[in-house]
């Protein structure tokens, strides 16, 4: 995540990161080094954004397991609401924060 943080700050950075520590960074090709504090702050920001989207990742995983087109077709044919019920159950299980 250190590398991702650096590239969020400077997408053109030429850098090598050894391990996942802001202490083991080599800056190359004239890239201006970014302070460890700025890198760690960006890392915390990116982690917060990632954590805030957990509900969406969980919903997607469950949506992907549904055969939604078949469910919609069957509901239209049979006059049922199986698809709507399944979607609402997923949304209830993984609400937006």
N, C-alpha and C positions, 0 to 999 in steps of 0.2 A: 504494500500500500504506500510505501515511501515513494517509489517511482511514480505511481499514479498521482500522488500529491505534488511532486515536483513538476510533472507535466501539466497539471492543472494550472499551476502558477506560471510556468513558462513552457508552452508547447514545443518550442524550438530548442529546449535544453539538450545539450550533448553531455550525457552523464552515465556513469556506471555506479550501481548500488550493490554493495556486497551484503547479502543477508537482507534483513528487514529492519535496519537500524539507520537512523539519521546521522550516526557517527561514522559510518563507513561509506562515504560517497567520494567519487572521483569526478571532478568537473573537467570537461574536454572542450577543445576547439574554441576557446575564448568565451565559453559560457560563464556569465557572472554567477558566482555561487549564491545560493539562497540560504538564509540563516536557518539553523536548526529549529529555532522557535517558529519561524514562518511555515516551515515544512510541517511541523507537528500540529500547528494550528489548522492548516489546510487538511491534514489527515483527520483531525477531530471533526471538522466540518463535513468532510466527505462521509465519514462514518455515521454522523447524525442523519445526513440525507439518505444513506443506505438503510439505516434502521427505520426511518419514517416510512419507507416503502415496503416493509415486510408484509403488510396486509395484501398489497398488490401482487407480490410474488406468490403468496399463499393462494390467493384467489386464482391466479393464472394456472397454477399447478392443478387445481381442482377443475377449473373450466376445461383444461386440456384433456382431462380424463372423460369428459362427457362427449357423447356422440350427438352434438347439438342439432345438427341438421336433421338427423333421423328423429330425434325427440320432437322437433318442431313439426315435422311432417306428420308423425303419429298423432300429435296433439290436434293438428288441424283436421286430420282424417277422423279421429275418434271423439273430438269435442272435449278433450281433456286439457289440463294445464301442467303436465308433468315437467316440461322444460322450464316454465316460469317458476314453479315450485323449487326445482333444483337450483336455479340461479339465485333465488331469494334465500335458500338455505346456505349457499356458499357465502353470499354477502352477509348474512347474519352471523355465520361462523367466523368471518374475517372482516369486521367492520372497519371503516375508515377511522383514523384517530381523530 
